[in-house]
Amino acid sequence: MPADPDDQAVATLRARLGQEVAQLAAPNLEEATKDGIRHWAMAVGDRDPKWTDASYAASTRFRAITAPPSMLYGFDVRAIGDRSGLAGYHSQFGGAVHEWYRPIFRNTPVQLKVHSRDIVELPPDSRGRVFRQESECTFTDPDGLVLARTWPWGSRTKRRSGALDTQYEGLELASYSPDDIDAIAARYAREQELIRGATVRWWEDVAVGDALGPLTRGPWTRTTSLNFLQGIGGLFMLSHSFWYEYLRRHPGAGIRNDLGIPEGPIRAHWEDEFARRTGVPAAYNWGPEIVGWLTTACTYWCGDDGWLQRLAVEIHRFNLVGDLMTVAGSVTAKTLAGDCGVVDGDLWLRDQRGEDTATGTFRIVLPRRKTGLSDNDATEHRQRSFPRP
């Protein structure tokens, strides 16, 4: 009996565990430029002025524009982790653990190294075998200082028309009346109230059970998807000779559309027909986009003097075109670690059906009245790592 090609592909991936993942395409961004930071903030809907307003940022602890934490995904598509191998299997972002150690200042070059950690076979679904690929990503500046690390994972499922993933069965696309849209617009008009900004949130003032949010996102549309694409770039976002050169090197990357033209699988994020081939009934949002929303809820809440140290996100299913989401959370614990006031909590992303499509946990370091605010010396912040309670 001939060897199963999927088993051979998995064996090849296992042989590469621990190795650095090659960079197959140019990064989306090599530096955290002011324009790149603005594009990312707009892509995830983050209105905090410290990311984009130089005058405001000069008054914060870092005295300069820095990048939103979730912008780690905007530099290089490899930030989602290794998704190589397994031809004929679609890749979907499953979640990640993130730790941030230093701010990324405007115009800082950011370098990324990705190592494959594991590939695990999961129980099969209606389309066949399912695998989980796990990676470790390390983000550094040109001096080798570690800015952040992440541990992302993704699922690999057989691409097949007509076979819906069971978690999407029975879901109907949402529609909205003019009154519904007016109510959503009113929610967005109040978003500014969630931004803590320069008002210090002292650790002593926080209590277990305190709420984060609610932060509105959506209704998600194909335009929303393309707007996010401006922030994240994409491995398959190539045109003309660049695309056909890529296809010569990676012929399996092109999947023919209804006109017979090869396109990349990234189009599942705006094309219903191709999304159905991946087991999802309609175009769906991006995993790093969800991370961006949960991150925004945290940085809105902690204010300019707080530090989002850790965020773990698990995506249970993606949001479909038309979905209206609410990000919310609560504080679950308060602890001390040396001079650090530490707050832990839960987060969830809930759609208009009342279902939690993603959940997460956060750890935020807040200033204490006993020790006062951190000094505002930007040079020191470039050189030192934030504490890891």
ChimeraX attribute file (.defattr): number of C-alpha atoms within 10 A of each C-alpha:
attribute: neighborCount
match mode: 1-to-1
recipient: residues
	/A:1	3
	/A:2	4
	/A:3	7
	/A:4	8
	/A:5	11
	/A:6	15
	/A:7	11
	/A:8	12
	/A:9	15
	/A:10	17
	/A:11	12
	/A:12	13
	/A:13	19
	/A:14	15
	/A:15	10
	/A:16	15
	/A:17	16
	/A:18	14
	/A:19	11
	/A:20	16
	/A:21	20
	/A:22	12
	/A:23	13
	/A:24	12
	/A:25	14
	/A:26	12
	/A:27	19
	/A:28	18
	/A:29	19
	/A:30	17
	/A:31	19
	/A:32	23
	/A:33	18
	/A:34	19
	/A:35	12
	/A:36	24
	/A:37	23
	/A:38	19
	/A:39	21
	/A:40	28
	/A:41	24
	/A:42	16
	/A:43	21
	/A:44	24
	/A:45	18
	/A:46	22
	/A:47	16
	/A:48	21
	/A:49	15
	/A:50	24
	/A:51	22
	/A:52	25
	/A:53	14
	/A:54	16
	/A:55	13
	/A:56	17
	/A:57	18
	/A:58	14
	/A:59	14
	/A:60	18
	/A:61	18
	/A:62	23
	/A:63	18
	/A:64	19
	/A:65	26
	/A:66	22
	/A:67	24
	/A:68	23
	/A:69	23
	/A:70	22
	/A:71	23
	/A:72	29
	/A:73	21
	/A:74	26
	/A:75	25
	/A:76	23
	/A:77	22
	/A:78	24
	/A:79	24
	/A:80	26
	/A:81	25
	/A:82	27
	/A:83	23
	/A:84	14
	/A:85	14
	/A:86	21
	/A:87	14
	/A:88	15
	/A:89	21
	/A:90	21
	/A:91	22
	/A:92	21
	/A:93	22
	/A:94	23
	/A:95	25
	/A:96	25
	/A:97	18
	/A:98	22
	/A:99	21
	/A:100	24
	/A:101	20
	/A:102	22
	/A:103	23
	/A:104	25
	/A:105	22
	/A:106	20
	/A:107	17
	/A:108	17
	/A:109	17
	/A:110	20
	/A:111	19
	/A:112	20
	/A:113	18
	/A:114	24
	/A:115	21
	/A:116	25
	/A:117	20
	/A:118	17
	/A:119	21
	/A:120	13
	/A:121	13
	/A:122	12
	/A:123	9
	/A:124	12
	/A:125	15
	/A:126	14
	/A:127	18
	/A:128	13
	/A:129	15
	/A:130	18
	/A:131	20
	/A:132	19
	/A:133	23
	/A:134	24
	/A:135	26
	/A:136	24
	/A:137	24
	/A:138	18
	/A:139	20
	/A:140	20
	/A:141	18
	/A:142	10
	/A:143	8
	/A:144	10
	/A:145	15
	/A:146	19
	/A:147	22
	/A:148	23
	/A:149	22
	/A:150	23
	/A:151	22
	/A:152	25
	/A:153	25
	/A:154	24
	/A:155	21
	/A:156	25
	/A:157	24
	/A:158	23
	/A:159	21
	/A:160	18
	/A:161	14
	/A:162	14
	/A:163	19
	/A:164	19
	/A:165	17
	/A:166	11
	/A:167	12
	/A:168	16
	/A:169	12
	/A:170	8
	/A:171	11
	/A:172	13
	/A:173	11
	/A:174	13
	/A:175	12
	/A:176	11
	/A:177	8
	/A:178	8
	/A:179	9
	/A:180	11
	/A:181	13
	/A:182	12
	/A:183	12
	/A:184	17
	/A:185	12
	/A:186	11
	/A:187	14
	/A:188	15
	/A:189	10
	/A:190	11
	/A:191	16
	/A:192	12
	/A:193	11
	/A:194	17
	/A:195	22
	/A:196	18
	/A:197	22
	/A:198	15
	/A:199	11
	/A:200	16
	/A:201	20
	/A:202	20
	/A:203	23
	/A:204	13
	/A:205	8
	/A:206	15
	/A:207	14
	/A:208	13
	/A:209	12
	/A:210	11
	/A:211	17
	/A:212	20
	/A:213	21
	/A:214	16
	/A:215	21
	/A:216	23
	/A:217	20
	/A:218	17
	/A:219	20
	/A:220	18
	/A:221	19
	/A:222	18
	/A:223	11
	/A:224	18
	/A:225	20
	/A:226	15
	/A:227	16
	/A:228	23
	/A:229	19
	/A:230	16
	/A:231	24
	/A:232	27
	/A:233	19
	/A:234	20
	/A:235	19
	/A:236	18
	/A:237	13
	/A:238	16
	/A:239	11
	/A:240	7
	/A:241	9
	/A:242	10
	/A:243	17
	/A:244	15
	/A:245	13
	/A:246	18
	/A:247	17
	/A:248	11
	/A:249	10
	/A:250	11
	/A:251	12
	/A:252	14
	/A:253	19
	/A:254	18
	/A:255	15
	/A:256	12
	/A:257	12
	/A:258	9
	/A:259	6
	/A:260	8
	/A:261	9
	/A:262	17
	/A:263	18
	/A:264	19
	/A:265	21
	/A:266	18
	/A:267	17
	/A:268	21
	/A:269	22
	/A:270	21
	/A:271	16
	/A:272	18
	/A:273	18
	/A:274	24
	/A:275	23
	/A:276	20
	/A:277	21
	/A:278	26
	/A:279	25
	/A:280	26
	/A:281	24
	/A:282	24
	/A:283	25
	/A:284	25
	/A:285	23
	/A:286	20
	/A:287	22
	/A:288	24
	/A:289	22
	/A:290	25
	/A:291	26
	/A:292	24
	/A:293	22
	/A:294	30
	/A:295	26
	/A:296	24
	/A:297	22
	/A:298	26
	/A:299	23
	/A:300	23
	/A:301	19
	/A:302	26
	/A:303	23
	/A:304	23
	/A:305	21
	/A:306	26
	/A:307	23
	/A:308	22
	/A:309	22
	/A:310	22
	/A:311	26
	/A:312	22
	/A:313	25
	/A:314	21
	/A:315	22
	/A:316	15
	/A:317	20
	/A:318	21
	/A:319	27
	/A:320	27
	/A:321	26
	/A:322	20
	/A:323	22
	/A:324	20
	/A:325	25
	/A:326	19
	/A:327	25
	/A:328	20
	/A:329	24
	/A:330	19
	/A:331	20
	/A:332	16
	/A:333	15
	/A:334	17
	/A:335	13
	/A:336	13
	/A:337	11
	/A:338	9
	/A:339	12
	/A:340	18
	/A:341	21
	/A:342	23
	/A:343	23
	/A:344	18
	/A:345	22
	/A:346	20
	/A:347	26
	/A:348	22
	/A:349	26
	/A:350	20
	/A:351	21
	/A:352	13
	/A:353	12
	/A:354	10
	/A:355	13
	/A:356	18
	/A:357	17
	/A:358	24
	/A:359	22
	/A:360	20
	/A:361	20
	/A:362	25
	/A:363	23
	/A:364	23
	/A:365	26
	/A:366	24
	/A:367	22
	/A:368	20
	/A:369	13
	/A:370	10
	/A:371	10
	/A:372	10
	/A:373	15
	/A:374	13
	/A:375	10
	/A:376	14
	/A:377	11
	/A:378	15
	/A:379	10
	/A:380	11
	/A:381	19
	/A:382	16
	/A:383	12
	/A:384	14
	/A:385	16
	/A:386	16
	/A:387	15
	/A:388	14
	/A:389	15
